[in-house]
């Protein structure tokens, strides 16, 4: 197995450019290869959730904070887009940024009171926040339309083309996803990213090395919330109609299960998680009530067998005590 | 004015139920040392256990209380075996995510078993209203308050006077030292978890009697309320958690008196945020290991 992985790695190293060109070409002509609109819809969902789960992974996987109510931020972004686009006719591409920035500010305000405490307080606050946002969306009828939701959200236009079907929307989600991966990769490899990872590994050690814990934690949370807002704003015109039932706590758990199953602390993890969970959703469509049970069992199994997730960061605190035992074994060998 | 005073009385009554939930929560957090997300689901299972007992055996409140306590005790064992037993020495987030997983599992299994619709609870107590001047209090409310007080007194006696209680307190203070004194830490932690869950189950029964309905998805909001009440005592102090529960009940009912009833859950959240801003460690004076 290890030999096999090494062979793949060495071939990839040799033909790096060719592999990348083939991959990007495949991604570009992918909609032409698949005729069915249904399959395209599933692919769009996978792409969409990959970015959304990625934004949650920035919070949960890279800085070791636990956000559970990610659906709340997603909801804020979606409602901002829907309301501003239907009532004030603002351009979709501007609203992507506006939705992200407002969501990031709200996320920062939510995380602010919990910075002095351990992570669990943040988890509960986000859980409650998600429910409160949903209640406000349901009850503030004059702005959000209440239980009726917001109808008739316009599809985005680009250079005169209207992008409405899943095949065209595929490119929007793809571009946002690629921008997300690119920017996040740059940040993770920068000073800020190292600070986040060091906070996750050992908060006390990070603090004693002079890292401003509060600043980096809140930065991390706002960055994650920003992308959740952007994805919300991209999602609203895709369905053309939103109401508060889309953003229940189950939606938040759905996103969380993608991150945990796919793997925390790596960029590829949430993408794999989104693919696995969404395919599972399609497979279990006829037993829809057992869907969440299946996710729950998968989450528990992951925690028992492989706490970092399928392709998560194995050399981190996320991997649990198994790593500790391995390290002790290695140390014992070296002493002999 | 009368209306406001009666809402206040309702608030105190609901506050007593929240207090019972919060007491269970802080017992769990104190003894086991992990924060749990399964509390709401345990409450739902307790409520449904009593619902079926009343359906099968008729109006017997004592039997209902014992039944819901026992059912939640069993759920507590299940939660302990899956979430905590293996993970005492692992990083904390693993047990946390495990409780989230179990909470999802229990919630959806409850929806499948009991159905997604609201079920009307049987009328256990004949509704009679006693009035003292302008204050009106119903028999149901008196029964609820008495049940909570009796259970809390029992818990206090168990904690202070029995061997179980001594080992529970020892484990909640320091697990390593307790193990050195010959206490079976894992078993004691399980008993603590089951006790907290049992109290939550009885709280579920009381909520079902108070609102006259039971449904499978009522757990998640109650879980947040139990946590918010327990925060007042720094998550581990039992009397302050009870006080927090009563406060939340009063604030909620006063809040919906002046706004609308659909905003009920927002007030708990605001209460939680205010406490976290001004007194994040709670009012507990205990200097010990905090979760």
Interface residues (C-beta under 8 A of the other chain):
Chain A: X64 X66 X68 X113 X114 X116 X117 X118 X119 X120 X121 X123 X124 X125 X127 X128 X129 X131 X132 X135 X136 X138 X139 X249 X253 X256 X257 X260 X289 X290 X292 X293 X295 X296 X297 X299 X300 X303 X304 X307 X317 X318 X320 X321
Chain B: X35 X37 X82 X86 X89 X90 X91 X93 X94 X96 X97 X98 X100 X101 X102 X104 X105 X107 X108 X109 X111 X112 X220 X221 X224 X227 X228 X231 X260 X262 X263 X265 X266 X268 X269 X272 X273 X276 X277 X280 X290 X291
